[in-house]
């Protein structure tokens, strides 16, 4: 995580999506499932995993869409585009 600027829900969601499960001490479940990286055609599983991660660890946003973008498949160039919406704050 960055030293400052982590307060917005979008920044926190972005940071969560960069963590691979097992990297966070005392919370080994936090992060994306690293076993999906080399699986052929695991787009749906990866999208479900990203949605679960954000619903579990960032309750200030709702996930509208998760899309896998293939930039250069032979070189492993894949990106995940997640469309978020801020939830209304409860009083």
C-alpha positions as CSV (number, residue, x, y, z in Angstrom):
1,X,0.0,0.0,0.0
2,X,1.0,3.6,-0.5
3,X,2.1,5.6,2.5
4,X,-0.6,8.2,1.9
5,X,-3.7,8.6,-0.2
6,X,-5.3,5.3,0.7
7,X,-8.5,6.7,2.1
8,X,-10.8,6.7,-0.9
9,X,-12.9,3.6,-1.6
10,X,-11.5,3.4,-5.2
11,X,-7.9,3.5,-4.0
12,X,-8.5,0.8,-1.4
13,X,-10.3,-1.3,-4.0
14,X,-7.4,-0.9,-6.4
15,X,-4.9,-1.8,-3.7
16,X,-6.9,-4.9,-2.8
17,X,-6.9,-6.1,-6.4
18,X,-3.1,-5.9,-6.5
19,X,-2.7,-8.3,-3.5
20,X,-2.2,-12.0,-4.2
21,X,-3.8,-14.3,-1.6
22,X,-1.3,-15.3,1.1
23,X,0.8,-12.1,1.0
24,X,-0.9,-10.4,4.0
25,X,0.3,-11.8,7.4
26,X,-2.5,-12.7,9.8
27,X,-5.0,-12.4,7.0
28,X,-3.9,-15.0,4.4
29,X,-7.3,-15.0,2.7
30,X,-7.1,-11.3,1.7
31,X,-6.2,-10.9,-2.0
32,X,-6.8,-12.5,-5.3
33,X,-6.4,-16.2,-5.9
34,X,-3.0,-16.7,-7.4
35,X,-3.8,-20.2,-8.6
36,X,-6.0,-18.8,-11.3
37,X,-3.0,-17.1,-13.0
38,X,-1.9,-20.1,-15.1
39,X,-5.2,-21.8,-15.5
40,X,-6.5,-21.8,-19.1
41,X,-9.7,-19.9,-19.6
42,X,-10.3,-19.0,-15.9
43,X,-11.8,-15.6,-16.7
44,X,-15.1,-16.3,-15.0
45,X,-13.5,-17.7,-11.9
46,X,-11.1,-14.7,-11.7
47,X,-14.0,-12.3,-12.1
48,X,-16.0,-14.0,-9.4
49,X,-12.9,-14.0,-7.1
50,X,-12.4,-10.2,-7.7
51,X,-16.0,-9.5,-6.9
52,X,-15.9,-11.6,-3.7
53,X,-12.7,-9.9,-2.6
54,X,-14.2,-6.4,-3.0
55,X,-17.6,-7.3,-1.5
56,X,-15.8,-8.8,1.5
57,X,-13.0,-6.3,2.2
58,X,-14.3,-3.0,0.7
59,X,-18.0,-2.5,1.7
60,X,-18.0,1.1,0.6
61,X,-18.3,0.1,-3.1
62,X,-20.5,-2.2,-5.1
63,X,-19.1,-4.0,-8.1
64,X,-21.0,-3.3,-11.3
65,X,-18.8,-5.2,-13.8
66,X,-15.6,-7.3,-13.9
67,X,-14.0,-7.7,-17.4
68,X,-10.8,-9.4,-18.5
69,X,-9.0,-7.6,-21.2
70,X,-6.6,-9.6,-23.4
71,X,-3.7,-7.3,-24.5
72,X,-1.1,-9.9,-25.6
73,X,-2.2,-13.4,-24.7
74,X,0.9,-15.2,-25.9
75,X,3.1,-13.0,-23.6
76,X,0.6,-13.3,-20.7
77,X,-0.7,-9.8,-21.2
78,X,-4.1,-9.7,-19.4
79,X,-5.7,-7.0,-17.4
80,X,-8.8,-6.9,-15.2
81,X,-11.1,-3.9,-15.5
82,X,-13.5,-3.5,-12.6
83,X,-16.3,-1.0,-12.7
84,X,-17.3,0.2,-9.3
85,X,-19.9,2.4,-7.8
86,X,-19.8,4.1,-4.4
87,X,-22.5,3.0,-2.0
88,X,-24.6,5.6,-0.3
89,X,-23.4,6.2,3.3
90,X,-25.8,5.1,5.9
91,X,-26.5,7.6,8.7
